[in-house]
Amino acid sequence: MLPHLLFDFGGVIIDIDYDATPTAMRRLSRAGSTIAFSQAQQAELFDRFETGHLTPAEFRARLRAAYDLDATDAELDAAWHAMLLDVPAERLALIGELRRQGHQTALLSNTNALHIAEINQRLASKYGFKNGIADVLDRVFYSQEVGLRKPGEEIFRYALAEMNWQPADTLFIEDSPQHIATARRLGLRVLHLAPPLTLVTALPEALRAFPREYAPAHS
C-alpha cells in the first residue's frame, strides 16, 4: 500500500519568512514593540486567532492594544501577511503527480481566516485555483476551522480519524520540530523539512525510504 501523505502548509508547500511579520509589526508600533510570534512559539492571542476564537476584527483590535500599533486595517493585514511568500509551481506539480500515482493526501495547517483568504486569493490569481490549496489535495484541515492546533495531539487524531488513516501508514511532512515531535509520539512516520531541504528535493527520497524515516546525509 502506498503511504498516505499529510502535509504542513507554511514552510512545506508555501515558503515562509517567520521574521518578516514581527519586523513589519515593529514598524507600526509606537513603542517599538515586538510581537510574541515565531515558528517555535507564540502568545495566546495568536493561538486564539488560529483556532477560530477571534474574528479578524477582534484580532486586529487586540493586536493594536497589546503592541501599541498605530495602523489601519489594511496596514495591519499587510504586516500580518508579510511572512507569506511564494507557492512554487514545482511543489504543486509534485503533489499532483503523487496523487495520480495513488497516494492519498491531506493538509494539516495552523492558520487563520486572514491568511487563508490571502493565500486563496494568490492561488486563484497565479494558478486559477477556485478552492485554494484544496484544489490539489484530497482534504484540508485548517486549525481555524477545526478549533484545534498543532502541536496538540488532538488535531492529529482528528485528521487521521477523518481520513481513516493509520499512523504507521502515514508520512507527515513538516518544518517545525515541535510538531514533528507530536507526530512521532503518535506513531506517524515523519519528514522534517528543515532548510536546506525542500519538498521537491526531499519527499521523493523519503518515499523511497518509507517506512523508515528519512534522515538526510547532512544531519
GIGIRA-V929068 format. One record per run of one state. SS is the DSSP state (~ for helix, > for strand, _ for the rest). FROM is the first residue (numbers start at 0). LEN is the number of residues. If there is no record, write none. Layout:
# GIGIRA-V929068
ss->SS from->FROM len->LEN
ss->SS from->FROM len->LEN
This chain:
# GIGIRA-V929068
ss->_ from->0 len->3
ss->> from->3 len->4
ss->_ from->7 len->2
ss->> from->9 len->1
ss->_ from->10 len->3
ss->> from->13 len->1
ss->_ from->14 len->1
ss->> from->15 len->1
ss->_ from->16 len->1
ss->~ from->17 len->11
ss->> from->28 len->1
ss->_ from->29 len->7
ss->> from->36 len->1
ss->_ from->37 len->4
ss->> from->41 len->1
ss->_ from->42 len->1
ss->~ from->43 len->7
ss->_ from->50 len->5
ss->~ from->55 len->12
ss->_ from->67 len->1
ss->> from->68 len->1
ss->_ from->69 len->3
ss->~ from->72 len->11
ss->> from->83 len->1
ss->_ from->84 len->4
ss->~ from->88 len->13
ss->_ from->101 len->3
ss->> from->104 len->5
ss->_ from->109 len->3
ss->~ from->112 len->15
ss->_ from->127 len->4
ss->~ from->131 len->5
ss->_ from->136 len->2
ss->> from->138 len->4
ss->~ from->142 len->4
ss->_ from->146 len->6
ss->~ from->152 len->11
ss->_ from->163 len->3
ss->~ from->166 len->3
ss->> from->169 len->5
ss->_ from->174 len->2
ss->~ from->176 len->9
ss->_ from->185 len->3
ss->> from->188 len->4
ss->_ from->192 len->6
ss->~ from->198 len->11
ss->_ from->209 len->10
